[in-house]
Amino acid sequence: MSVVAGNADTSGRLKIVHVFRAPLGGLFRHVLDLTRAQCAAGHQVGIVADANTGGERADAIFRELAPQLALGITRMPMHRNPHPSDALNIMRMQKLFGEKKPHVVHGHGSKGGVYARTPALFAGGLGSARAYTPHGGSFNYRPDSALHSLYMATESLLARSTDIFLFESAYIQSCFIKYVHAPNAYTRVIPNGISPSEFIPVVPDADAADFLYVGELRQAKGIDTLIDAHLQFERRSGRPIRSLLVGTGPDKEKLEARANKLGLGSRISFPGGMPAREAFRRGRTLIVPSRAESLPYIVLEAAAACIPMISTSVGGIPEIYGPYGQRLIVCNNVDVLADAMIVQEAKTAAARAREATELSDYVASRFTISHMVEAVVAGYRDAMARKLTKTARGPEPAAVAS
């Protein structure tokens, strides 16, 4: 395949393919925000995603988006963990990139990063510029685990075919620097951003639950600690409360069983997935009990909507809270979470509203979708220019830009 990295048309429009696995959660939202903005700016965009996840909601979004995508939507079965089918899918990627000839292939998440970048290992430095945004992914595994070592070795290998790393948080960039051997890596931190319309406050319904969770139902999100803390709150306060756990995910049945076993089945409900702002109306305080995160959209969205929040201090969440980081709590500790819930319930409505407004104002000053989109496209162009330079002159000295 010929070098296409610098050959945008005379108007500067690019051909961009986004590659990711699951059309779910914050990663999906990030890709959709970029895709819609890039299409609106006149770029030709395509998407590659898993065929077996996302359900009807993802199918509907893809149907709505399809007419805007000049490079189309390609869906194929993808497994979360390494699988023999990966080899065949990577061959499909290589063929697809050869046909579409994109200027930029942007991989998102661990599996998207593998599929986007592996074909470039065999291209001899030619072809599309490769961008990679981890979204946590492989960097969220426990550092002393065998899986972490395996994934970091894979990241080191794939760094050879990555023209730019676009980290959504300084935290994930620091993990990359610490664990991945990539002395020539070119990196930027571009935080996730949200739109002006999301800064309209959401008012809870009259019958809103006391506490709310919104997100994927899986182990890394720490929802089991919320269930246990709910029980401890009731025992310590002597009164029943209601919690609403909104979302879908692989651990839903396990979490429902845990709530039922503790006798909380009538006071902890699992209504399934719904748009974040709709969910925000159904609870008075959002709880983010995560064990691992990068820069979660749900925290940005809740802050923008002036939703009172209790959150753990993991990943890039302290970057969102900025000067209000002292409000965050340690993760994976039922006693600490129960304490925070009791303190939150004891606050006046005015105090909760004041804290929520302070955080919303801070987020509005730093996490905008316009900045995110502009910075990502600027990163693409810099990566394309560097790729052309390296192709013409050979490898450059080691450099890390942030």
C-alpha positions in Angstrom: 0.0 0.0 0.0 1.4 3.4 -0.9 2.0 6.2 1.6 -1.2 8.1 2.2 -0.4 9.8 5.5 0.1 13.2 4.1 -2.3 13.2 1.1 -5.4 15.0 2.4 -7.3 16.8 -0.4 -6.7 20.5 -1.1 -9.4 21.4 1.4 -7.6 19.6 4.2 -10.3 16.9 4.5 -9.1 13.6 5.9 -10.2 10.0 5.5 -10.5 8.5 9.0 -11.4 5.0 10.3 -12.3 4.5 13.9 -11.7 0.9 15.2 -13.1 -0.3 18.5 -14.8 -3.4 20.0 -17.9 -2.7 22.1 -20.4 -0.1 21.1 -21.1 0.6 24.8 -20.3 3.1 27.5 -18.0 6.0 27.5 -15.7 4.7 24.7 -18.7 4.4 22.4 -19.8 7.9 23.3 -16.3 9.2 22.6 -16.1 7.6 19.2 -19.6 9.0 18.3 -18.7 12.5 19.4 -15.6 12.4 17.3 -17.3 10.8 14.3 -20.2 13.2 14.2 -18.0 16.3 14.5 -15.5 15.0 11.9 -18.3 14.3 9.5 -19.7 17.8 10.1 -16.3 19.2 9.3 -16.3 17.5 5.9 -14.0 14.6 6.7 -14.7 11.1 5.3 -15.2 8.8 8.2 -15.7 5.0 8.7 -16.3 2.7 11.7 -15.2 -0.8 12.6 -16.9 -2.4 15.6 -18.0 -5.7 17.2 -21.1 -7.3 15.7 -22.3 -9.0 18.9 -22.4 -6.3 21.6 -24.4 -3.1 22.0 -27.9 -4.5 21.3 -30.7 -2.7 19.7 -29.5 0.7 21.0 -26.2 0.4 19.2 -28.0 -0.9 16.1 -30.3 2.1 16.1 -27.4 4.5 16.5 -25.5 2.9 13.6 -28.5 3.1 11.4 -28.9 6.8 12.1 -25.2 7.4 11.6 -24.7 5.3 8.4 -25.7 7.9 5.8 -23.0 10.3 7.2 -20.2 7.7 6.9 -18.5 7.9 3.6 -16.2 5.0 4.6 -19.1 2.9 5.9 -19.7 0.7 9.0 -18.0 -2.7 9.2 -19.1 -5.0 12.0 -17.5 -8.4 12.8 -17.5 -10.6 15.9 -14.8 -9.5 18.3 -13.9 -11.2 21.7 -13.0 -9.0 24.7 -10.0 -11.2 25.5 -7.4 -12.7 23.1 -9.0 -15.2 20.8 -8.0 -17.3 17.8 -10.5 -15.3 15.6 -8.3 -12.2 16.1 -5.9 -13.4 13.4 -8.6 -13.6 10.8 -10.1 -10.2 11.9 -6.7 -8.6 11.6 -6.4 -9.9 8.0 -9.8 -8.4 7.4 -8.6 -5.1 8.8 -5.6 -5.2 6.5 -7.8 -5.7 3.4 -10.2 -3.0 4.6 -7.5 -0.4 5.0 -6.1 -1.3 1.6 -9.5 -0.7 0.0 -10.4 2.5 1.9 -6.9 4.0 2.0 -7.6 6.2 5.1 -5.2 8.9 6.1 -5.7 8.0 9.7 -6.7 4.7 11.5 -7.7 5.5 15.0 -7.9 2.5 17.4 -9.9 2.8 20.7 -9.6 0.5 23.6 -7.3 -2.6 23.9 -8.9 -4.7 21.1 -9.5 -1.7 18.8 -5.8 -0.8 19.3 -4.7 -4.3 18.4 -6.9 -4.4 15.2 -5.9 -0.9 14.1 -2.2 -1.2 14.7 -1.2 -4.8 14.0 -1.5 -4.5 10.2 1.0 -1.6 10.3 3.7 -3.8 11.8 3.9 -5.5 8.4 3.6 -2.4 6.3 7.2 -1.3 6.6 6.3 2.2 7.9 4.0 2.9 4.9 0.3 3.5 4.8 -2.1 5.3 7.2 -1.0 7.2 10.2 -2.0 5.1 13.3 -3.6 6.8 16.3 -4.4 5.0 19.6 -6.6 6.0 22.5 -6.6 3.3 25.3 -9.7 4.4 27.3 -8.2 2.6 30.2 -8.4 -0.8 28.6 -5.3 -2.9 29.2 -3.9 -0.3 31.6 -6.7 -1.0 34.1 -5.4 -4.5 35.0 -3.6 -5.0 38.3 0.1 -4.2 37.8 1.3 -7.4 39.6 -0.9 -9.7 37.5 0.2 -12.0 34.6 -2.4 -10.4 32.3 -1.0 -7.0 33.0 2.5 -8.1 32.0 1.2 -9.8 28.9 -0.8 -6.7 27.8 2.0 -4.3 28.5 4.4 -6.5 26.4 1.8 -6.3 23.6 1.5 -2.5 24.0 5.3 -2.3 23.7 5.2 -4.2 20.5 2.4 -2.3 19.0 4.0 1.0 20.0 6.3 0.4 17.0 3.4 0.9 14.6 1.7 3.8 16.5 2.3 7.3 15.2 0.5 9.1 18.0 -1.0 8.1 21.4 -4.0 10.3 22.3 -4.5 9.7 26.0 -7.8 10.9 27.6 -6.2 11.5 30.9 -2.7 12.3 32.4 -3.2 9.3 34.6 -3.3 6.8 31.6 -0.3 8.6 30.1 1.6 8.1 33.3 0.7 4.4 33.3 2.0 4.1 29.7 5.3 5.8 30.5 5.7 3.6 33.6 4.9 0.2 32.1 5.4 0.3 28.3 8.8 0.3 26.7 8.3 2.8 23.9 11.2 5.3 23.9 10.1 6.9 20.6 6.4 7.3 21.5 4.7 10.5 20.5 1.9 11.3 23.0 -0.7 13.9 23.8 -3.2 14.2 26.6 -6.6 15.3 25.2 -9.3 15.0 27.9 -12.8 13.9 27.0 -15.2 16.8 26.5 -19.0 17.4 26.7 -21.3 19.7 24.9 -22.9 23.0 26.1 -26.4 21.4 26.2 -25.2 19.0 28.9 -24.7 21.8 31.3 -28.4 22.3 31.8 -29.1 21.2 35.4 -31.2 18.1 35.9 -33.9 18.2 38.6 -34.6 14.9 40.4 -38.1 13.5 40.2 -40.3 13.7 43.3 -40.0 10.0 43.8 -36.3 9.7 43.0 -34.2 7.1 44.7 -31.8 8.1 47.5 -28.8 6.8 45.6 -28.0 6.2 41.9 -25.4 4.3 39.9 -25.2 4.7 36.1 -22.8 2.7 34.0 -21.7 -0.8 33.0 -22.5 -3.6 35.4 -19.1 -5.3 35.8 -16.5 -6.0 38.5 -14.2 -3.1 37.8 -17.0 -0.6 38.5 -17.1 -1.6 42.2 -20.9 -2.0 42.3 -20.7 -4.8 44.8 -19.2 -2.3 47.3 -22.2 0.0 46.7 -24.7 -2.9 47.4 -22.8 -3.7 50.7 -22.6 -0.1 51.7 -26.4 0.3 51.1 -26.9 -2.5 53.6 -24.5 -0.9 56.1 -26.2 2.5 55.7 -29.6 1.0 56.7 -28.1 -0.9 59.7 -26.3 2.2 61.0 -29.1 4.7 60.3 -32.0 2.5 61.3 -34.0 3.4 58.2 -34.5 1.9 54.7 -33.3 3.7 51.6 -33.6 3.0 47.8 -30.8 2.6 45.3 -31.2 2.5 41.5 -28.5 0.7 39.5 -28.8 1.8 35.9 -27.0 -0.1 33.1 -26.2 -3.4 31.5 -23.2 -5.6 31.6 -21.8 -9.1 32.2 -22.3 -9.0 36.0 -25.9 -8.0 36.2 -27.3 -11.4 37.3 -24.5 -11.7 39.9 -25.2 -8.3 41.3 -28.9 -8.9 41.5 -28.3 -12.2 43.3 -26.1 -10.3 45.8 -28.8 -7.7 46.5 -31.4 -10.5 46.9 -29.1 -12.5 49.2 -28.7 -9.5 51.5 -32.5 -9.0 51.6 -32.3 -5.8 49.6 -34.2 -7.0 46.5 -37.1 -4.6 47.2 -34.9 -1.6 47.8 -32.2 -2.0 45.1 -33.5 -2.1 41.6 -31.9 -2.7 38.2 -34.0 -1.0 35.5 -31.5 -1.7 32.6 -29.8 0.9 30.4 -31.1 4.4 29.6 -29.7 7.8 28.6 -27.6 9.4 31.3 -29.7 12.5 31.7 -32.9 10.4 32.0 -31.2 8.3 34.7 -30.1 11.4 36.6 -33.7 12.4 37.2 -34.3 9.1 39.0 -31.8 9.6 41.9 -30.8 12.3 44.3 -27.0 11.4 44.6 -24.9 9.6 42.0 -22.4 7.1 43.3 -19.3 6.2 41.3 -17.7 3.3 43.2 -15.2 2.4 40.5 -12.0 0.4 41.2 -10.4 1.6 37.9 -11.2 4.3 35.4 -9.5 6.5 32.8 -11.5 9.8 32.4 -15.2 8.6 32.8 -17.9 10.4 30.9 -20.4 9.6 33.5 -18.6 11.8 36.0 -18.3 14.7 33.5 -22.0 14.3 32.6 -23.2 14.3 36.2 -21.0 17.2 37.1 -22.3 19.2 34.1 -25.9 18.4 35.1 -25.3 19.6 38.7 -25.9 16.1 40.1 -24.6 15.6 43.7 -22.0 12.9 43.6 -19.9 10.5 45.7 -16.9 9.2 43.7 -13.8 7.1 44.3 -10.4 8.6 43.6 -9.2 6.4 40.9 -7.6 6.9 37.4 -8.3 10.3 36.0 -11.3 11.2 38.2 -9.1 13.5 40.3 -8.3 15.4 37.1 -12.0 16.1 36.7 -12.5 17.2 40.3 -9.4 19.5 40.2 -9.5 21.7 43.3 -12.3 19.7 44.8 -10.4 16.4 44.9 -10.6 16.3 48.7 -14.3 15.2 48.2 -13.2 11.9 46.6 -12.9 8.7 48.6 -10.8 5.5 48.4 -12.1 2.7 46.4 -13.0 -0.9 47.4 -13.9 0.1 51.0 -17.5 -0.6 52.1 -17.0 1.3 55.4 -15.7 4.5 53.7 -18.5 4.4 51.1 -21.2 3.9 53.8 -19.7 6.8 55.8 -19.8 9.1 52.7 -23.4 8.1 52.0 -24.4 8.9 55.6 -22.6 12.3 55.5 -24.2 13.1 52.1 -27.7 12.4 53.4 -27.1 14.6 56.4 -26.3 17.6 54.2 -28.9 20.2 53.5 -30.3 20.5 50.0 -28.6 23.9 49.7 -25.2 22.4 50.6 -25.5 19.6 48.1 -26.5 22.0 45.4 -23.6 24.4 46.2 -21.0 21.6 45.9 -22.6 20.3 42.6 -22.6 23.8 41.1 -18.9 24.4 42.0 -17.8 21.2 40.3 -20.0 21.9 37.3 -18.4 25.3 36.8 -14.9 23.8 37.0 -15.8 21.1 34.4 -17.3 23.7 32.1 -14.0 25.6 32.1 -11.8 22.6 31.1 -13.7 19.7 29.5 -15.4 20.8 26.3 -16.2 18.7 23.2 -15.0 21.4 20.9 -11.6 21.4 22.4 -11.4 17.6 22.3 -12.4 17.4 18.6 -10.1 20.1 17.5 -7.1 18.7 19.5 -7.7 15.2 18.1 -7.7 16.3 14.5 -4.6 18.5 15.1 -2.9 15.4 16.6 -3.8 13.4 13.4 -2.2 16.1 11.3 1.0 16.2 13.4 1.2 12.4 13.3 0.8 12.5 9.5 3.6 15.1 9.1 5.9 13.2 11.4 5.2 10.0 9.5 6.2 11.6 6.2 9.3 13.0 7.8 10.4 9.6 9.1 9.6 7.9 5.8 11.8 10.4 4.0 14.7 10.8 6.4 14.6 7.7 8.6 13.9 7.4 12.4 14.0 10.6 14.5 15.6 10.9 17.9 13.5 9.7 20.8 10.9 12.2 21.9 7.8 12.3 24.1 5.5 15.2 23.6 2.5 15.9 25.9 
